[in-house]
């Protein structure tokens, strides 16, 4: 099972709680909006399928917690 995560930047409030929960998967850029990271590369093409990051197994719980606590409800997890 592969889990992927993406952020709807239109809904992001810029609180940075996702980065607090899982800095390996989330990053906040200079625009104040959160993006996902995969293998150290920021996937910052909003709305594009290329912005889906594979969640490392070690980070699954932290990503799910971040999605649950996100005030903007902008973090989406997909399961393949």
Secondary structure, 3 states (H helix, E strand, C coil): CCEEEEECCCCCCCCCHHHHHCCCCEEECCCCCEEEEECCEEECCCCCHHHCEECCHHHHHHHHHHHHHCCCCCEEEEEC
